Amino acid sequence: MKHAARSCVAAACLLCFLGGCAFTPMSQSRAGPGERVGAPSGQASATTSANTTSAGTPVESDTHSQPAPPQPLQLPKTVVLSVEPWTDFPGETGLVVRTNAYRLFMTVSDRRLVRDLPAFCEQALESYRTSLAELPPPPLKLDTYLMDSRAQWETLTRIVTRERADDYLQIRRGGFAYRGSGYFWDIGFADTLSITAHEGWHQYTQRTFKNRLPSWLEEGVATYHEGLRLSDRRGRTATPRLLAWSNTERFDRLREAVGAGRLLPLSEVVRLTPGDLLSRSEDAALDWYAQVWGAVHFLKEADDGRYAGALSSILEDAAAGQLWRTVGRRYGRSAARAAIRAHGAGAVLKTYLETDDAELDRAYVRFVSAVVAPGMRERILEGESPLG
């Protein structure tokens, strides 16, 4: 992917988090109605209202149904449960594609995206649930909208976010997650898949997790899922595959930060939030996203997986609603409340890793330095661990 394009995706991710990607527990959200995971075609939850679309998205009163479009191509039956016309978006027609865990609402005209997105989303969800921990399925299908143009996306964004639309319309490229649903427009095949996977993690945690994750970990796991390969080893076009290390944008930025002396200690990285970076620069934000990408790889692989169990426990406890209780038992309620206000700060790592900042910082620097050493980029291009 081109550096400029991926930089725009990363900048969009910052705006997404500030605008609404941040965690909203389902018990506290006003998420629209949805279908249960694995439900047959059209089987909605009991909250479905006549004033919403089949996805639970409000529509304008002057919307008129359009003739159903022809199905653009044969979709893989192993993933797709049903395909129906989507006729209640203002002035456009499209498709509603149901899989086991997703409802995909698409007006996009790129035939390859229409064909590959259903399986890619299911692949991404499997990775969310198994690559770093054993996590539960979402309670409802993840509604994901892929529009053909930014103009269509802007219309949808105004309908969905209403008084908050101006915040989201600042996003320059890609889309955002909001209350468990994803809203995107086509920015090219590879970049669309990458940002869908990133924001898809936010959709998943918004729908599923009972505790907020620290900002650095929420965004770190999202960036972990950006990496993908679109070709085989011979350079032939292949089915898109998620490969966590196959992310040259984050790798190059991390290597640049190391070379320029901008690498922050992990103890500082985990205390920052995207909001803190607004007072700095876009470059600082991109550095931070590269570092949290590196931090998740560090926790999974460093020192022969020394910290991998702790990473799994953090994610599993957050999903189950036990994360902040565990922090509170270690540091007391006041410390836990302070950690929550700071989106986790360093208390979470200290609780689960049982190590001090200095030791962890040294281990992180050693790991990152080894990852970005000369010659390692070739392994990144192959989607392989530089240290494997």
ABEGO torsion letter per residue (X at the ends): XBAAAAAAAAAAAAAAAAAGABBBBAAABABBBBBBBGBBBGBBBAABBAABBAAGBBBBAABBBBBBBBBABBBBAAABABBBBBAABBGBBBBBBBBAABBBBBABABAAAAAAAAAAAAAAAAAAAAAABBBBBBABBBBBBBBABAAAAAAAAAAAAEAAAAAAAABABGEBBBGGBBBBBBAEAAAAAAAAAAAAAAAAAAAABABBBBAAAAAAAAAAAABBBABBAAGBBBBBBBBAABBAAAAAAAAAAAAAGABBBAAAAAABBAAAAAABBAAAAAAAAAAAAAAAAAAAABGGGAAAAAAAAAAAAAAAGAAAAAAAAAAEAAAAAAAAAAGGEAAAAAAAAGBBAAAAAAAAAAAAAAAABBGAAAAAAAGBBAAX
